[in-house]
Amino acid sequence: MTTVLIAGGGIGGLAAAVGVASRGHRAVVLERRDTFTELGAGIQIGPNGFLALDRLGVGGEVRRLAVHIDELRFMDGTTGERVAGMPLGERYRARFGNPYAVVQRIDLYGPLLAACRDSALIELRGDSHVIGYEQDGAEVTAVLGTGERIRGDALIGADGIRSAVRAQLVGDGEPRVSGHTIYRSVIPMERVPRALRWNAVVLWAAPGRHFVHYPIGGGRHLNLAATRDNGATQAVTGRPAARNHVLREFGGLCDAARRLLELGEEWREWVLCDRDPVDDWTDRRVALLGDAAHPMLQYAAQGACMALEDAVLLAELLDCAGDEFPQRFEKYNALRRARTAGAQFVSREMGRRLYHPAGAEARARNRMLSAMSEDELYDKVAWLHGARDFVAALP
């Protein structure tokens, strides 16, 4: 039986394992932490993400746990004006074939983890930090930090933005620091004024900053994410941030946005990073997936969806014997390259052109968005949300 090694036990790694096992291959997931769990608060799942989850057999359970929101709403964070909204009801679902929803990260991760544990073909190994690989013409060896070597027919690097597999395969150094700092907090919904309990993903855009919030946990909590273009130059991951500091960073917000921001407690901060697209993320029997292949900023809310798409398409291509893996990996790379690069590019541009402009540029943005019809808004996201084969690129 062929064995596929997977470096990384996050969303992408588990999705890859489920997909690989569905093709009759044994999957060994090598996770650096001692337990398999998912940190973080909220995550958005578009129709393309649900299509991928359906193909992996866990879409129904994620739908059950998700909050099915009514609208993606764009607000002027300075004036409080409602600029535009994309309805996510029956017309949206009819066009794109699936809902748009939000979940706690564990509510996406949990069903994937359960599917892995239910499969006799998947082995989950904690305390197994992959630091590199070796390969010859017939097999690949994952090298662990302990010095242990684990052999397989292929290796999928799903070990995140600071992937050790990518470091060896691509060798492009540290991620690009965006200069944007995001502050996150989760609060009980019961603390939110009833007039502001919107069943929507709401974005308040203001000069050099924006603020996003949406319900998670079955509507029991509100996820707060406030981003500041503050020129940060060093990566930060989950560092505690004082409430007063966060409020100072977001001075000038309108009353409604400010009221919600002031509810936040136990804030943590991250400095956002991504990488430039690369043409090649395969090396014979080794391939990258998700953030290891194409890390992107959060602004298009497509990072997890792209990893799920990767996992499904790659698994479908691995409906073959092990000696064909190198050629199938190359095809996966070729099919996914343009689409994922487009998502990386759009994610950067949304922060610069839509979320953070000031003055005349902000007013022009508001006029442009408010003039768009429902169908025109759908057209803008169709290449992402409406993907069926996971290869549609930026038009």
C-alpha positions as CSV (number, residue, x, y, z in Angstrom):
1,M,0.0,0.0,0.0
2,T,1.3,3.5,-0.8
3,T,1.9,5.8,2.1
4,V,1.6,9.6,1.9
5,L,3.3,11.6,4.6
6,I,1.7,14.9,5.6
7,A,3.6,17.5,7.5
8,G,1.2,19.6,9.6
9,G,-2.0,18.7,11.3
10,G,-4.0,21.9,10.8
11,I,-7.1,22.3,8.6
12,G,-5.2,21.8,5.4
13,G,-3.2,18.8,6.6
14,L,-6.3,16.9,7.9
15,A,-8.2,17.7,4.8
16,A,-5.3,16.3,2.7
17,A,-5.3,13.1,4.9
18,V,-9.1,12.6,4.4
19,G,-8.7,13.1,0.7
20,V,-5.7,10.9,0.3
21,A,-7.4,8.1,2.3
22,S,-10.5,8.3,0.1
23,R,-8.2,7.3,-2.8
24,G,-7.1,4.2,-1.0
25,H,-3.7,5.5,0.1
26,R,-2.4,5.3,3.7
27,A,-1.9,8.8,5.2
28,V,0.4,9.6,8.1
29,V,-0.1,13.1,9.6
30,L,3.0,14.4,11.3
31,E,2.1,17.3,13.7
32,R,4.7,19.2,15.7
33,R,2.4,19.8,18.7
34,D,1.5,17.0,21.1
35,T,-2.2,17.3,20.5
36,F,-4.4,17.7,17.5
37,T,-6.5,20.9,18.0
38,E,-7.1,24.2,16.3
39,L,-6.4,27.6,17.9
40,G,-8.1,30.8,16.9
41,A,-11.6,32.2,16.8
42,G,-13.7,32.8,13.7
43,I,-13.4,31.7,10.1
44,Q,-15.5,32.4,7.1
45,I,-16.4,29.6,4.6
46,G,-17.6,30.5,1.1
47,P,-19.5,28.2,-1.2
48,N,-16.3,26.9,-2.7
49,G,-15.2,25.8,0.7
50,F,-18.4,24.0,1.4
51,L,-18.1,22.3,-2.0
52,A,-14.7,21.0,-1.0
53,L,-16.0,19.9,2.4
54,D,-18.8,18.0,0.7
55,R,-16.3,16.2,-1.5
56,L,-14.4,15.3,1.7
57,G,-17.5,14.0,3.3
58,V,-17.8,16.4,6.2
59,G,-19.8,19.3,4.7
60,G,-23.0,18.3,6.4
61,E,-21.5,18.4,9.9
62,V,-19.8,21.8,9.3
63,R,-23.1,23.2,8.0
64,R,-24.8,22.1,11.2
65,L,-22.2,23.8,13.4
66,A,-22.0,27.0,11.3
67,V,-23.8,30.3,11.5
68,H,-25.5,30.9,8.2
69,I,-25.4,34.7,7.9
70,D,-27.6,36.9,5.8
71,E,-25.2,39.4,4.3
72,L,-21.7,40.6,3.8
73,R,-22.1,44.3,4.8
74,F,-19.6,47.1,4.0
75,M,-19.9,50.2,6.3
76,D,-18.0,53.5,6.3
77,G,-16.4,53.3,9.7
78,T,-16.0,57.1,9.9
79,T,-19.5,58.3,9.0
80,G,-21.4,55.2,10.0
81,E,-22.9,55.1,6.5
82,R,-24.1,51.7,5.1
83,V,-22.2,51.6,1.8
84,A,-23.1,48.2,0.3
85,G,-24.3,44.8,1.2
86,M,-24.1,41.4,-0.6
87,P,-27.2,39.3,0.3
88,L,-26.5,35.7,0.9
89,G,-30.0,34.3,0.7
90,E,-31.7,32.1,-1.9
91,R,-30.4,33.9,-5.0
92,Y,-26.8,33.7,-3.8
93,R,-27.1,30.0,-2.9
94,A,-28.8,29.2,-6.2
95,R,-26.1,30.9,-8.2
96,F,-23.1,29.5,-6.2
97,G,-24.6,26.2,-5.2
98,N,-23.8,26.5,-1.4
99,P,-24.2,28.9,1.5
100,Y,-21.7,31.4,2.9
101,A,-21.3,30.8,6.6
102,V,-19.0,31.5,9.6
103,V,-17.8,29.1,12.2
104,Q,-15.4,28.9,15.1
105,R,-12.2,27.3,13.8
106,I,-12.7,24.3,16.0
107,D,-16.1,23.7,14.3
108,L,-14.3,23.3,11.0
109,Y,-11.4,21.4,12.4
110,G,-13.4,19.0,14.5
111,P,-15.3,17.3,11.7
112,L,-12.1,16.8,9.8
113,L,-10.4,15.4,12.8
114,A,-13.3,13.0,13.5
115,A,-13.1,11.8,9.8
116,C,-9.4,11.1,10.3
117,R,-9.9,9.2,13.5
118,D,-12.7,7.2,11.9
119,S,-10.4,6.1,9.0
120,A,-8.3,2.9,9.3
121,L,-6.0,4.4,6.6
122,I,-5.0,7.5,8.6
123,E,-2.5,7.7,11.4
124,L,-2.2,10.8,13.5
125,R,1.2,11.4,15.1
126,G,1.8,14.2,17.5
127,D,5.2,15.4,18.7
128,S,6.4,14.8,15.2
129,H,8.0,18.1,13.9
130,V,9.1,17.8,10.3
131,I,12.3,19.8,9.7
132,G,13.2,18.6,6.3
133,Y,13.1,15.7,3.8
134,E,15.2,13.4,1.7
135,Q,14.2,11.6,-1.4
136,D,15.4,9.2,-4.1
137,G,13.6,8.0,-7.2
138,A,11.4,5.6,-5.3
139,E,10.5,7.2,-2.0
140,V,10.7,10.2,0.3
141,T,11.8,10.4,3.9
142,A,10.5,13.0,6.3
143,V,13.2,14.1,8.8
144,L,11.9,14.9,12.3
145,G,13.4,17.3,14.8
146,T,14.2,14.3,17.0
147,G,16.3,12.8,14.2
148,E,13.7,10.1,13.4
149,R,13.2,9.4,9.7
150,I,9.8,8.3,8.4
151,R,9.6,6.8,4.9
152,G,6.7,7.1,2.5
153,D,5.8,7.3,-1.2
154,A,5.1,11.0,-1.1
155,L,5.2,14.0,1.3
156,I,2.7,16.9,1.4
157,G,4.0,20.0,3.2
158,A,0.9,21.4,4.9
159,D,3.0,23.0,7.7
160,G,1.9,26.6,7.4
161,I,3.4,30.0,6.5
162,R,6.7,29.1,8.1
163,S,6.8,25.7,6.5
164,A,10.1,23.7,6.9
165,V,9.2,21.8,3.8
166,R,8.8,25.0,1.8
167,A,12.1,26.3,3.2
168,Q,13.9,23.3,1.6
169,L,11.8,23.2,-1.5
170,V,11.5,26.9,-2.4
171,G,14.1,28.5,-0.1
172,D,12.5,32.0,-0.1
173,G,13.3,32.9,3.4
174,E,11.0,34.5,6.0
175,P,7.4,35.6,5.1
176,R,6.7,39.1,4.0
177,V,5.5,41.3,6.9
178,S,2.5,43.3,5.7
179,G,2.8,46.2,8.1
180,H,-0.7,45.5,9.3
181,T,-1.5,44.5,12.9
182,I,-4.8,42.6,13.7
183,Y,-6.3,42.6,17.2
184,R,-8.8,39.8,18.0
185,S,-11.3,39.3,20.8
186,V,-14.4,37.1,21.3
187,I,-17.2,38.3,23.5
188,P,-20.5,36.7,24.7
189,M,-23.4,37.8,22.4
190,E,-25.5,38.6,25.5
191,R,-23.2,41.6,26.1
192,V,-23.9,43.1,22.6
193,P,-26.7,45.7,22.4
194,R,-29.7,44.0,20.6
195,A,-29.7,46.8,18.0
196,L,-26.2,45.7,16.9
197,R,-26.7,41.9,16.9
198,W,-26.6,41.6,13.1
199,N,-26.6,38.2,11.4
200,A,-23.9,39.4,9.0
201,V,-20.2,39.8,8.5
202,V,-19.8,43.5,9.0
203,L,-16.8,45.5,7.9
204,W,-16.2,49.1,9.0
205,A,-13.7,50.7,6.7
206,A,-11.7,53.8,7.9
207,P,-8.5,55.5,7.0
208,G,-5.6,53.1,7.7
209,R,-7.7,50.7,9.6
210,H,-10.8,48.5,9.5
211,F,-13.0,46.5,11.9
212,V,-14.8,43.3,11.2
213,H,-17.3,41.4,13.4
214,Y,-19.6,38.4,13.0
215,P,-21.4,35.8,15.2
216,I,-19.8,32.5,15.9
217,G,-20.5,29.5,18.1
218,G,-24.1,29.1,17.0
219,G,-24.6,32.8,17.6
220,R,-23.5,32.7,21.2
221,H,-20.4,34.8,20.7
222,L,-19.3,37.7,18.6
223,N,-15.9,37.6,16.9
224,L,-14.1,40.9,16.8
225,A,-11.2,41.5,14.5
226,A,-9.7,45.0,14.2
227,T,-6.8,45.7,11.8
228,R,-4.5,48.7,11.8
229,D,-2.1,49.7,9.0
230,N,0.6,50.8,11.5
231,G,3.7,49.9,9.6
232,A,4.7,47.0,11.8
233,T,8.0,45.5,10.7
234,Q,8.3,42.4,12.9
235,A,6.0,39.3,13.0
236,V,3.9,38.9,16.1
237,T,1.7,35.9,16.9
238,G,-1.0,36.0,19.5
239,R,0.6,38.5,21.9
240,P,-1.7,39.9,24.6
241,A,-2.7,43.5,23.8
242,A,-4.0,46.0,26.4
243,R,-7.6,47.1,25.8
244,N,-6.6,50.8,26.1
245,H,-4.0,50.3,23.4
246,V,-6.5,48.8,21.0
247,L,-9.0,51.6,21.6
248,R,-6.3,54.2,21.0
249,E,-5.3,52.5,17.7
250,F,-8.9,52.9,16.5
251,G,-9.8,56.4,17.3
252,G,-12.1,58.1,14.9
253,L,-14.5,55.2,14.4
254,C,-18.2,56.1,14.4
255,D,-20.4,55.5,17.4
256,A,-21.8,52.1,16.5
257,A,-18.4,50.6,15.6
258,R,-16.8,52.2,18.7
259,R,-19.5,50.7,21.0
260,L,-18.7,47.2,19.7
261,L,-15.0,47.7,19.9
262,E,-15.2,48.8,23.5
263,L,-16.8,45.5,24.4
264,G,-13.7,43.6,23.5
265,E,-11.6,42.1,26.3
266,E,-8.5,39.9,26.5
267,W,-7.3,41.2,23.1
268,R,-4.5,39.5,21.3
269,E,-2.5,40.8,18.4
270,W,-0.9,39.4,15.3
271,V,1.2,41.1,12.6
272,L,-0.1,39.8,9.3
273,C,2.3,38.1,6.9
274,D,2.0,36.6,3.5
275,R,4.4,35.6,0.7
276,D,4.7,36.4,-3.0
277,P,3.3,33.7,-5.3
278,V,5.8,31.2,-6.7
279,D,5.5,29.2,-9.9
280,D,6.7,25.8,-8.5
281,W,5.8,24.2,-5.2
282,T,6.6,20.6,-6.0
283,D,9.8,18.6,-6.0
284,R,9.3,15.2,-7.5
285,R,7.5,13.3,-4.6
286,V,7.0,16.4,-2.5
287,A,4.3,19.0,-2.8
288,L,3.1,22.0,-0.8
289,L,-0.5,22.7,0.2
290,G,-2.4,25.6,1.8
291,D,-0.4,28.3,3.6
292,A,2.8,26.4,2.9
293,A,2.2,26.9,-0.8
294,H,0.4,30.2,-1.1
295,P,-0.1,32.1,2.2
296,M,-2.4,35.1,1.9
297,L,-3.7,38.0,3.9
298,Q,-7.2,37.5,5.5
299,Y,-8.9,40.2,3.5
300,A,-10.6,38.0,1.0
301,A,-11.5,35.4,3.7
302,Q,-10.2,32.6,1.4
303,G,-7.2,31.1,3.1
304,A,-8.9,28.1,4.6
305,C,-11.1,27.6,1.4
306,M,-7.9,27.6,-0.8
307,A,-6.4,24.9,1.5
308,L,-9.5,22.8,1.3
309,E,-9.6,23.2,-2.5
310,D,-5.9,22.1,-2.7
311,A,-6.7,19.0,-0.7
312,V,-9.6,18.0,-2.8
313,L,-8.0,18.5,-6.2
314,L,-4.7,16.9,-5.1
315,A,-6.5,13.9,-3.7
316,E,-8.5,13.5,-7.0
317,L,-5.3,13.5,-8.9
318,L,-3.8,10.9,-6.7
319,D,-6.2,8.2,-7.9
320,C,-3.2,6.4,-9.2
321,A,-0.3,4.2,-8.3
322,G,2.6,5.6,-6.3
323,D,5.0,5.6,-9.2
324,E,2.8,8.3,-10.9
325,F,2.9,10.7,-7.9
326,P,5.7,13.0,-9.3
327,Q,3.7,13.6,-12.5
328,R,0.4,14.1,-10.6
329,F,2.1,16.6,-8.2
330,E,3.3,18.6,-11.2
331,K,-0.2,18.6,-12.7
332,Y,-1.7,19.8,-9.3
333,N,0.8,22.6,-9.2
334,A,0.0,23.6,-12.8
335,L,-3.7,23.6,-12.2
336,R,-3.7,25.5,-8.9
337,R,-0.9,28.1,-9.5
338,A,-2.9,30.8,-11.2
339,R,-6.0,30.5,-9.0
340,T,-4.1,30.7,-5.7
341,A,-1.9,33.5,-7.0
342,G,-5.0,35.5,-7.9
343,A,-6.4,35.0,-4.4
344,Q,-3.1,36.2,-2.9
345,F,-3.1,39.3,-5.1
346,V,-6.8,40.1,-4.4
347,S,-6.3,39.7,-0.7
348,R,-3.5,42.3,-0.7
349,E,-5.4,44.7,-2.9
350,M,-8.6,44.6,-0.9
351,G,-6.7,46.0,2.1
352,R,-5.1,48.8,0.1
353,R,-7.9,49.8,-2.2
354,L,-11.1,49.0,-0.3
355,Y,-10.5,48.9,3.4
356,H,-8.0,51.6,4.2
357,P,-8.4,54.7,1.9
358,A,-9.0,58.2,3.2
359,G,-10.5,61.4,1.9
360,A,-11.4,61.5,-1.8
361,E,-10.3,57.9,-2.4
362,A,-12.7,56.7,0.4
363,R,-15.6,58.7,-1.1
364,A,-14.9,57.4,-4.6
365,R,-14.8,53.8,-3.1
366,N,-18.2,54.4,-1.4
367,R,-19.7,55.7,-4.7
368,M,-18.4,52.8,-6.6
369,L,-19.6,50.1,-4.2
370,S,-23.0,51.7,-3.5
371,A,-23.8,51.9,-7.2
372,M,-23.3,48.1,-7.7
373,S,-26.3,45.9,-8.1
374,E,-26.7,42.6,-6.4
375,D,-25.8,40.7,-9.6
376,E,-22.8,42.9,-10.1
377,L,-21.5,42.1,-6.6
378,Y,-22.0,38.4,-7.3
379,D,-20.1,38.8,-10.6
380,K,-17.2,40.2,-8.7
381,V,-16.8,37.1,-6.5
382,A,-18.0,34.5,-9.0
383,W,-14.5,33.3,-9.8
384,L,-13.8,32.5,-6.1
385,H,-17.2,31.6,-4.7
386,G,-18.6,29.8,-7.7
387,A,-15.7,27.5,-8.5
388,R,-16.6,24.0,-9.3
389,D,-13.3,22.5,-10.5
390,F,-11.0,24.7,-8.3
391,V,-8.9,25.9,-11.2
392,A,-10.8,29.1,-12.1
393,A,-8.3,32.0,-12.0
394,L,-8.7,35.8,-11.5
395,P,-10.6,37.1,-14.6
